[in-house]
Amino acid sequence: MIKIDRLVILNYKKFANFEIEFHEGLNIIVGNNDEGKSTILEAVNLALTGTLNGRVIKNEISENIFNVDIVKKYIEALKTTPIDLPNILIELYLSGDGIDELKGNNNSKRVDTSGISFKIQFDENYKKEYESFIKTTPKSLPVEYYKVDWVSFARSSVTSRSIPLKAALIDSSTNRFQNGSDIYISRIIKESLEEDELISLAQSYRNLKDDFEQNELIKEINQKIADNGDISNKKVSIAADMSVKNSWENILTTCVDDIPFTQIGKGEQCIVKTNLALAHKKTQTANVVLMEEPENHLSHSNLNVLTHLIEKKCSDKQIIISTHSNFVANKLGLDKIILLSNSKTFALSELSKEDSAYFMALPGYDTLRMILSNKAILVEGPSDELIVQKAFQYKNNNKLPIEDGIDVISVRGLSFKRFLRIAAIIKKKVAVVTDNDDDYDANIKEKYKEFDGCENILVAASTSIRGEGQRHLNTLEPQFMEVNDLDKCLKLFNLKKANYKDKDALIKYMEGNKTEWALKIFVSSEQFIVPKYIDEAIDWILE
């Protein structure tokens, strides 16, 4: 089996300088919107087929496929000291049998291995013309001076036909219609048919055309049009279009249970498209299957159907899937996930075996919530979550954290360090709001010292372990009561003072009704004083 070990991308769309390593079988790329998941699939397909959006790349070169920051740098440099035109490079590092002819060191890593190098670069044949051109101080990238170089690591030219690795790109969510027919599914069906079947379709369509024009009603309509001399001095009539060889493709539509494909539900469309694509002869002969967010428009039950389908039909292939779905990630295998954030990647296998095993068994897989957020605040339980959310509103014009892409996630205190190890790797800004458990030095400073050098991580806990009357300030409840008035809290909780004569009695109530007291504060319009460590965590996350 031939497989892709590594993909390198320079200056292509989202990525100025990026690389990702793939597993042998299944790869599940998880990341937020605009992280570049689609670009990864697109780059693999481009390097193997030479096509972009189904069209040959040499006819599709535009400024839009170059990394925007690289283009800006080039345009700015032209004002003072011109620099070389930026190039696009996509490299696939391969392994497997029968690819020795692709082996060499013609790659950015300068390693002796098999692979493909796909470049979009300046064509030296235009050197004189380009030198004159830049004197005009252009405002955009002169893409007309580019060429495509598609070679192996052995420096020999390649084509999609000569590359032994074949790719099938499946994007079931895209709807492109032409005369009421979905182009994607029509192409799949067309490519599934044999030549004699295509000829039969064309002949049958021609018979329909003849029947249409011989219909008496149509003859009458055409005569009426012809009698109207104001239209033209030549004969004008209505006829079925047969002007191109495969005109039937543009007029016939695919039906499901006699309902036009474009009129069935989006979820059913996804299932049908994926089924057809996976059964397609091109996919069956492909070594690599690329799937773009297969979960789009699908219910939980249909997602289950889809994942079984992928597992069944692609067991002998390398699969690269992009997804936002916790379910898809869990169902297909958490150990196959590649997390993508800020142009950096990591797999769970990069964590310790203990941490990796923990996340693979974690219900709901909250790591994806942290990865997909802009920033995150980790708390110990539902009461901490509610208080942090309310305190955040005070600081942020009554907006909840999630409105700014900040996810407040309730996790068990013992697992904070596991989440922070992921945050440290992907440079995600994460604050932890936690209890000091009556020993700040041991439970905070010592426990989290491995993250002392991480500027993107803050562990917030109160340094105070004793309060008024030597009350233990070990958890949220006594910390909250330490800074808030008893009478005001009784009013917030709708409790009678006769039953709760002092703060200790009220703390006991709060500890026995953790979610209840926090929810009452969350829905109340009454202001309260936020414990200092929570206040500091929110200020930091908002920076």
C-alpha positions as CSV (number, residue, x, y, z in Angstrom):
1,M,0.0,0.0,0.0
2,I,1.3,3.4,-1.0
3,K,0.6,6.2,1.6
4,I,1.3,9.8,2.3
5,D,3.5,10.3,5.3
6,R,3.8,14.0,5.3
7,L,2.4,17.1,3.5
8,V,4.4,20.3,3.2
9,I,2.7,23.6,2.1
10,L,4.4,26.9,1.4
11,N,2.5,30.1,0.5
12,Y,-0.7,28.3,-0.5
13,K,-3.9,30.0,0.8
14,K,-4.1,29.8,4.6
15,F,-0.6,28.4,5.0
16,A,2.6,30.4,4.6
17,N,4.7,27.5,6.1
18,F,3.0,24.4,7.2
19,E,3.4,20.7,7.4
20,I,1.3,17.8,8.7
21,E,2.1,14.1,9.2
22,F,-0.6,11.5,8.4
23,H,-1.4,8.1,9.8
24,E,-1.3,5.0,7.6
25,G,-5.1,4.4,7.5
26,L,-7.6,6.9,8.9
27,N,-6.9,10.6,9.6
28,I,-9.5,12.9,11.1
29,I,-8.6,16.6,10.9
30,V,-10.4,18.6,13.5
31,G,-10.2,22.4,13.7
32,N,-12.2,25.6,13.8
33,N,-13.6,27.4,10.8
34,D,-10.9,29.1,8.7
35,E,-8.1,27.0,10.2
36,G,-7.3,25.4,6.8
37,K,-8.9,22.0,6.9
38,S,-10.3,22.3,3.4
39,T,-6.9,23.7,2.2
40,I,-5.1,20.6,3.4
41,L,-7.5,18.3,1.4
42,E,-7.3,20.6,-1.6
43,A,-3.5,20.7,-1.5
44,V,-3.2,16.9,-1.4
45,N,-5.6,16.6,-4.4
46,L,-3.8,19.3,-6.3
47,A,-0.4,17.6,-5.9
48,L,-1.8,14.3,-7.1
49,T,-4.2,15.5,-9.9
50,G,-3.0,18.9,-11.0
51,T,-6.5,20.2,-10.7
52,L,-8.3,22.7,-8.5
53,N,-12.1,22.7,-8.2
54,G,-12.2,20.2,-11.0
55,R,-10.2,22.3,-13.5
56,V,-6.6,22.2,-14.6
57,I,-4.5,24.4,-12.2
58,K,-2.5,26.2,-15.0
59,N,-5.8,27.8,-16.1
60,E,-6.8,28.6,-12.5
61,I,-3.8,30.5,-11.2
62,S,-4.9,33.7,-9.5
63,E,-3.7,35.9,-6.6
64,N,-6.4,34.3,-4.4
65,I,-4.6,30.9,-4.2
66,F,-1.4,32.6,-2.7
67,N,-1.1,33.2,1.0
68,V,-2.4,36.7,1.6
69,D,0.4,37.8,3.9
70,I,3.1,36.7,1.5
71,V,1.4,38.7,-1.3
72,K,1.1,41.8,0.9
73,K,4.8,41.5,1.8
74,Y,5.7,41.3,-2.0
75,I,3.5,44.3,-2.9
76,E,4.9,46.5,-0.1
77,A,8.5,45.5,-1.1
78,L,7.9,46.8,-4.6
79,K,7.7,50.3,-3.2
80,T,11.3,50.3,-2.1
81,T,13.5,47.2,-2.7
82,P,11.7,44.6,-5.0
83,I,11.9,41.0,-3.9
84,D,11.4,37.8,-5.8
85,L,7.9,36.8,-6.8
86,P,6.4,34.4,-4.1
87,N,6.2,30.7,-5.1
88,I,3.7,28.1,-4.1
89,L,5.1,24.7,-3.0
90,I,3.2,21.5,-2.2
91,E,5.1,18.4,-1.3
92,L,3.9,14.9,-0.6
93,Y,6.3,12.6,1.1
94,L,5.4,9.0,0.3
95,S,6.2,5.5,1.4
96,G,5.2,2.0,0.1
97,D,5.9,-0.4,-2.7
98,G,6.6,0.4,-6.3
99,I,7.6,4.1,-6.0
100,D,11.3,3.9,-6.2
101,E,11.2,6.0,-9.4
102,L,10.0,8.9,-7.3
103,K,12.9,8.7,-4.9
104,G,15.4,11.5,-4.5
105,N,16.4,14.6,-2.5
106,N,14.6,17.2,-4.6
107,N,12.5,18.4,-1.7
108,S,12.6,21.2,1.0
109,K,13.8,18.7,3.6
110,R,16.7,17.6,1.5
111,V,16.0,14.0,2.5
112,D,16.4,11.0,0.2
113,T,12.9,9.6,0.0
114,S,10.0,9.2,-2.4
115,G,7.6,12.0,-3.1
116,I,6.0,14.6,-5.4
117,S,6.8,18.3,-5.6
118,F,4.2,20.6,-7.1
119,K,5.3,24.2,-7.7
120,I,3.7,27.3,-9.0
121,Q,6.6,29.6,-9.7
122,F,8.0,32.4,-11.8
123,D,8.7,31.5,-15.5
124,E,12.2,32.8,-16.3
125,N,11.1,33.1,-20.0
126,Y,9.3,36.3,-18.9
127,K,12.3,37.8,-17.1
128,K,12.8,40.9,-19.3
129,E,9.1,41.6,-19.5
130,Y,8.7,41.2,-15.7
131,E,11.6,43.6,-15.0
132,S,9.9,46.3,-17.1
133,F,6.6,45.5,-15.4
134,I,7.7,46.0,-11.8
135,K,8.9,49.5,-12.7
136,T,5.2,50.5,-12.8
137,T,4.9,49.6,-9.1
138,P,1.9,47.1,-9.5
139,K,-0.8,46.8,-6.9
140,S,-1.4,43.1,-7.4
141,L,0.4,39.9,-8.1
142,P,1.3,39.4,-11.8
143,V,0.1,35.8,-12.1
144,E,0.5,35.9,-15.9
145,Y,4.2,35.3,-15.3
146,Y,3.8,32.0,-13.5
147,K,4.2,28.4,-14.6
148,V,3.5,25.0,-13.0
149,D,6.4,22.6,-12.3
150,W,5.2,19.1,-11.4
151,V,8.1,16.8,-10.6
152,S,9.1,13.8,-8.4
153,F,11.8,14.0,-5.7
154,A,14.0,12.3,-8.3
155,R,13.6,15.5,-10.5
156,S,11.6,13.7,-13.2
157,S,8.4,15.3,-14.6
158,V,5.2,13.6,-13.5
159,T,1.5,13.7,-14.5
160,S,-1.6,12.5,-12.7
161,R,-1.4,9.4,-14.9
162,S,2.2,8.6,-14.1
163,I,1.8,9.1,-10.3
164,P,1.1,5.6,-8.8
165,L,-0.8,7.2,-5.9
166,K,-4.5,8.0,-6.9
167,A,-6.8,10.3,-5.0
168,A,-10.6,10.6,-4.8
169,L,-12.0,13.9,-3.4
170,I,-15.5,13.7,-1.9
171,D,-17.4,16.9,-1.0
172,S,-21.0,15.9,-0.4
173,S,-21.9,19.3,1.1
174,T,-21.3,21.3,-2.1
175,N,-24.3,22.1,-4.2
176,R,-23.6,23.3,-7.8
177,F,-26.6,23.3,-10.0
178,Q,-26.9,23.7,-13.8
179,N,-30.4,23.7,-15.3
180,G,-31.8,22.0,-12.1
181,S,-29.3,19.2,-12.0
182,D,-26.5,18.8,-9.4
183,I,-23.3,18.8,-11.4
184,Y,-21.4,16.8,-8.7
185,I,-23.8,13.9,-8.7
186,S,-24.4,14.0,-12.4
187,R,-20.6,13.7,-13.0
188,I,-20.4,10.7,-10.6
189,I,-23.2,8.9,-12.4
190,K,-21.7,9.7,-15.8
191,E,-18.3,8.4,-14.8
192,S,-19.9,5.2,-13.4
193,L,-21.4,4.3,-16.8
194,E,-19.7,2.4,-19.6
195,E,-19.2,3.9,-23.1
196,D,-22.1,1.9,-24.7
197,E,-24.4,3.0,-21.9
198,L,-23.5,6.7,-22.4
199,I,-24.2,6.2,-26.1
200,S,-27.6,4.7,-25.3
201,L,-28.4,7.6,-23.1
202,A,-27.6,10.1,-25.8
203,Q,-29.7,8.2,-28.4
204,S,-32.6,7.9,-26.0
205,Y,-32.4,11.7,-25.4
206,R,-32.3,12.3,-29.2
207,N,-35.5,10.2,-29.5
208,L,-37.2,12.4,-26.9
209,K,-36.2,15.4,-28.9
210,D,-37.7,14.0,-32.1
211,D,-40.9,13.1,-30.2
212,F,-41.0,16.6,-28.7
213,E,-40.8,18.3,-32.1
214,Q,-43.3,16.0,-33.8
215,N,-45.9,16.6,-31.1
216,E,-49.0,18.3,-32.7
217,L,-49.3,20.9,-30.0
218,I,-45.6,21.9,-30.4
219,K,-46.1,22.1,-34.1
220,E,-49.0,24.5,-33.6
221,I,-46.9,26.7,-31.2
222,N,-44.0,26.8,-33.6
223,Q,-46.3,27.8,-36.4
224,K,-47.7,30.6,-34.3
225,I,-44.2,31.8,-33.6
226,A,-43.2,31.6,-37.3
227,D,-46.3,33.6,-38.3
228,N,-45.2,36.4,-36.1
229,G,-43.0,38.2,-38.7
230,D,-41.9,40.8,-36.2
231,I,-39.6,38.4,-34.4
232,S,-37.2,37.8,-37.3
233,N,-37.1,37.4,-41.1
234,K,-35.9,33.8,-40.5
235,K,-37.7,30.8,-39.1
236,V,-37.9,30.8,-35.2
237,S,-39.1,27.8,-33.3
238,I,-38.8,25.9,-30.0
239,A,-36.7,22.7,-30.0
240,A,-34.8,20.5,-27.5
241,D,-31.2,21.5,-27.3
242,M,-28.8,19.1,-29.1
243,S,-26.1,21.6,-29.9
244,V,-23.4,19.7,-28.0
245,K,-22.5,16.1,-27.9
246,N,-23.5,15.4,-24.3
247,S,-26.4,17.8,-24.1
248,W,-28.4,15.2,-22.1
249,E,-26.2,15.9,-19.1
250,N,-27.5,19.5,-18.9
251,I,-31.2,18.7,-19.0
252,L,-31.6,15.3,-17.3
253,T,-31.8,15.3,-13.5
254,T,-31.2,12.5,-10.9
255,C,-34.2,11.3,-8.9
256,V,-34.5,9.6,-5.6
257,D,-37.9,7.7,-5.2
258,D,-39.1,9.7,-8.2
259,I,-38.3,13.0,-6.5
260,P,-35.7,15.3,-8.2
261,F,-32.5,15.1,-6.4
262,T,-32.4,18.9,-5.8
263,Q,-35.8,18.7,-4.0
264,I,-34.9,16.0,-1.4
265,G,-33.5,16.9,2.0
266,K,-30.0,18.1,2.3
267,G,-29.1,15.2,4.7
268,E,-30.4,12.6,2.2
269,Q,-28.4,14.4,-0.5
270,C,-25.2,14.0,1.5
271,I,-25.9,10.3,2.1
272,V,-26.7,9.6,-1.6
273,K,-23.7,11.6,-2.8
274,T,-21.3,9.9,-0.4
275,N,-22.7,6.4,-1.3
276,L,-22.3,7.0,-5.0
277,A,-18.8,8.5,-4.6
278,L,-17.6,5.7,-2.4
279,A,-19.0,3.1,-4.9
280,H,-17.5,5.0,-7.8
281,K,-14.9,3.1,-9.8
282,K,-12.4,6.0,-9.4
283,T,-12.7,5.8,-5.6
284,Q,-12.4,2.0,-5.6
285,T,-9.1,2.3,-7.5
286,A,-7.8,5.2,-5.4
287,N,-5.2,4.8,-2.7
288,V,-6.3,8.0,-0.9
289,V,-9.8,9.1,-0.2
290,L,-10.3,12.8,0.8
291,M,-13.6,13.7,2.5
292,E,-14.8,17.2,3.2
293,E,-17.0,17.5,6.4
294,P,-19.2,14.5,5.7
295,E,-21.4,15.4,8.7
296,N,-23.0,18.4,7.0
297,H,-26.9,18.4,7.2
298,L,-26.9,15.0,8.8
299,S,-28.9,13.9,11.9
300,H,-27.3,11.7,14.6
301,S,-28.8,8.5,13.1
302,N,-27.7,9.4,9.6
303,L,-24.2,10.2,10.9
304,N,-24.1,6.7,12.3
305,V,-25.0,5.3,8.9
306,L,-22.3,7.4,7.2
307,T,-19.5,6.4,9.6
308,H,-20.4,2.7,9.1
309,L,-20.3,3.3,5.3
310,I,-16.8,4.9,5.5
311,E,-15.5,2.1,7.7
312,K,-16.9,-0.6,5.4
313,K,-15.8,0.8,2.0
314,C,-12.5,2.4,2.8
315,S,-10.9,-0.1,5.1
316,D,-8.0,-0.7,2.6
317,K,-7.3,2.9,1.9
318,Q,-5.7,6.0,3.5
319,I,-8.5,8.3,4.4
320,I,-8.2,12.0,5.3
321,I,-11.4,13.5,6.7
322,S,-12.1,17.1,7.8
323,T,-14.8,17.4,10.4
324,H,-16.3,19.6,13.2
325,S,-18.3,16.7,14.6
326,N,-17.6,15.2,18.0
327,F,-19.6,12.2,16.9
328,V,-17.6,11.5,13.7
329,A,-14.4,11.9,15.7
330,N,-15.5,9.5,18.4
331,K,-17.1,6.9,16.1
332,L,-14.2,6.6,13.7
333,G,-11.4,6.6,16.3
334,L,-10.1,9.2,18.6
335,D,-6.6,7.9,18.2
336,K,-6.7,9.0,14.6
337,I,-7.5,12.6,15.3
338,I,-5.2,15.4,14.1
339,L,-6.0,18.7,15.9
340,L,-5.4,21.8,13.8
341,S,-5.1,25.2,15.5
342,N,-3.2,28.4,14.5
343,S,-1.5,26.5,11.6
344,K,-0.1,24.0,14.0
345,T,-1.1,20.3,14.3
346,F,-0.8,17.6,16.9
347,A,-2.2,14.1,17.4
348,L,-3.3,12.5,20.7
349,S,-0.4,10.2,20.2
350,E,2.0,13.1,21.0
351,L,0.6,13.2,24.5
352,S,1.7,10.7,27.2
353,K,0.0,7.3,27.0
354,E,-1.8,8.1,30.2
355,D,-3.1,11.5,28.9
356,S,-4.0,10.0,25.5
357,A,-5.9,7.2,27.1
358,Y,-7.8,9.7,29.2
359,F,-9.0,11.7,26.3
360,M,-10.0,8.7,24.3
361,A,-12.3,7.6,27.1
362,L,-13.7,11.0,27.9
363,P,-17.5,11.2,27.3
364,G,-18.5,14.1,25.0
365,Y,-14.9,14.7,24.1
366,D,-14.5,18.2,25.5
367,T,-11.1,18.5,24.0
368,L,-12.8,19.4,20.8
369,R,-14.6,22.2,22.5
370,M,-11.4,23.7,23.7
371,I,-9.7,23.3,20.3
372,L,-12.7,24.8,18.4
373,S,-12.9,27.8,20.7
374,N,-11.0,31.1,20.2
375,K,-10.0,30.9,23.9
376,A,-11.2,28.8,26.8
377,I,-11.8,29.0,30.6
378,L,-11.7,25.7,32.4
379,V,-13.6,25.4,35.7
380,E,-14.3,22.7,38.2
381,G,-18.0,22.3,38.1
382,P,-21.4,23.7,37.1
383,S,-21.5,26.3,40.0
384,D,-18.1,27.7,39.0
385,E,-19.2,27.8,35.3
386,L,-22.3,29.8,36.1
387,I,-20.5,32.3,38.3
388,V,-17.7,32.8,35.8
389,Q,-20.3,33.3,33.0
390,K,-22.1,35.9,35.1
391,A,-18.9,37.7,36.1
392,F,-17.8,37.7,32.5
393,Q,-21.0,39.6,31.6
394,Y,-20.1,42.3,34.1
395,K,-16.8,42.8,32.3
396,N,-18.0,42.5,28.7
397,N,-21.1,44.7,28.2
398,N,-23.5,41.9,29.3
399,K,-22.2,39.5,26.6
400,L,-21.6,35.9,27.5
401,P,-18.2,34.4,26.8
402,I,-19.4,32.2,24.0
403,E,-20.5,35.3,22.1
404,D,-16.8,36.2,21.8
405,G,-15.7,32.6,21.0
406,I,-14.6,32.0,24.6
407,D,-15.8,28.6,25.8
408,V,-16.3,28.0,29.5
409,I,-15.8,24.3,30.0
410,S,-16.6,22.4,33.2
411,V,-14.0,19.6,33.8
412,R,-12.9,17.6,36.8
413,G,-10.1,19.4,38.6
414,L,-7.9,16.3,38.4
415,S,-7.9,16.6,34.5
416,F,-6.9,20.3,34.3
417,K,-3.3,19.4,33.6
418,R,-4.2,17.1,30.8
419,F,-6.1,19.9,29.0
420,L,-3.4,22.3,29.6
421,R,-0.8,20.0,28.0
422,I,-2.8,20.2,24.8
423,A,-3.2,24.0,25.2
424,A,0.6,24.3,25.6
425,I,1.2,22.4,22.4
426,I,-1.2,24.3,20.2
427,K,-0.7,27.7,21.9
428,K,-4.4,28.1,22.7
429,K,-5.1,30.8,25.3
430,V,-6.6,29.0,28.3
431,A,-7.4,30.1,31.8
432,V,-8.0,27.7,34.7
433,V,-10.3,28.8,37.5
434,T,-9.8,26.4,40.4
435,D,-9.9,26.0,44.2
436,N,-6.8,26.2,46.4
437,D,-8.0,23.4,48.7
438,D,-6.5,25.2,51.7
439,D,-2.9,25.0,50.4
440,Y,-2.1,27.4,47.6
441,D,1.6,26.5,47.4
442,A,1.1,22.7,47.1
443,N,-2.2,22.7,45.1
444,I,-1.5,25.5,42.7
445,K,2.2,26.6,42.5
446,E,3.7,23.2,42.8
447,K,1.0,21.3,40.9
448,Y,1.1,23.5,37.8
449,K,4.7,24.5,37.8
450,E,5.3,22.7,34.4
451,F,3.3,25.5,32.8
452,D,5.2,28.4,34.3
453,G,6.8,29.3,31.1
454,C,3.6,29.2,29.0
455,E,2.4,32.7,28.2
456,N,-0.9,31.3,26.9
457,I,-1.8,29.6,30.1
458,L,-3.1,31.1,33.4
459,V,-4.0,29.2,36.5
460,A,-6.2,31.4,38.7
461,A,-6.8,30.5,42.3
462,S,-7.0,32.5,45.5
463,T,-3.9,32.8,47.5
464,S,-6.0,33.3,50.7
465,I,-6.6,30.1,52.6
466,R,-8.1,31.6,55.8
467,G,-10.8,34.3,56.1
468,E,-12.7,36.1,58.8
469,G,-12.7,34.0,62.0
470,Q,-10.2,31.6,60.4
471,R,-12.8,30.3,58.0
472,H,-11.4,27.9,55.4
473,L,-11.3,29.5,52.0
474,N,-10.7,26.2,50.2
475,T,-13.5,26.3,47.5
476,L,-15.7,28.7,45.6
477,E,-18.5,28.9,48.2
478,P,-16.5,30.4,51.1
479,Q,-14.5,32.5,48.7
480,F,-17.7,34.0,47.4
481,M,-19.1,34.6,50.9
482,E,-15.8,36.2,52.0
483,V,-16.3,39.2,49.7
484,N,-20.1,39.4,49.7
485,D,-22.6,40.7,52.3
486,L,-24.7,38.1,54.1
487,D,-28.0,40.0,53.8
488,K,-27.5,40.6,50.1
489,C,-26.8,36.9,49.5
490,L,-29.9,35.9,51.4
491,K,-31.9,38.2,49.2
492,L,-30.2,36.7,46.1
493,F,-30.9,33.2,47.2
494,N,-34.4,34.1,48.5
495,L,-33.7,32.6,51.9
496,K,-34.8,33.8,55.4
497,K,-32.2,35.2,57.8
498,A,-33.9,33.3,60.7
499,N,-32.7,30.0,59.1
500,Y,-29.2,31.3,58.1
501,K,-27.9,33.6,60.9
502,D,-24.3,33.8,59.8
503,K,-22.0,33.2,56.8
504,D,-21.0,29.7,57.9
505,A,-24.6,28.6,57.8
506,L,-25.1,30.0,54.4
507,I,-21.9,28.4,53.1
508,K,-23.2,25.0,54.3
509,Y,-26.4,25.6,52.3
510,M,-24.4,26.6,49.2
511,E,-22.1,23.5,49.4
512,G,-25.2,21.3,49.6
513,N,-27.0,23.1,46.7
514,K,-24.1,24.0,44.4
515,T,-25.9,24.4,41.1
516,E,-29.0,25.9,42.7
517,W,-27.4,28.9,44.4
518,A,-25.2,29.7,41.4
519,L,-28.2,29.5,39.0
520,K,-30.1,32.0,41.2
521,I,-27.2,34.5,40.9
522,F,-26.9,33.8,37.2
523,V,-30.5,34.8,36.4
524,S,-30.6,37.6,38.9
525,S,-30.2,41.3,37.9
526,E,-28.6,42.0,41.3
527,Q,-24.9,42.8,41.3
528,F,-22.5,40.8,43.4
529,I,-18.8,41.1,44.2
530,V,-16.6,38.7,42.1
531,P,-13.9,36.9,44.0
532,K,-10.5,38.4,43.0
533,Y,-9.0,35.3,41.4
534,I,-12.1,35.0,39.1
535,D,-11.9,38.6,38.2
536,E,-8.2,38.4,37.3
537,A,-8.8,35.3,35.1
538,I,-11.5,37.1,33.1
539,D,-9.4,40.3,32.7
540,W,-6.5,38.1,31.4
541,I,-8.7,36.1,29.0
542,L,-10.1,39.4,27.6
543,E,-6.6,40.9,26.9
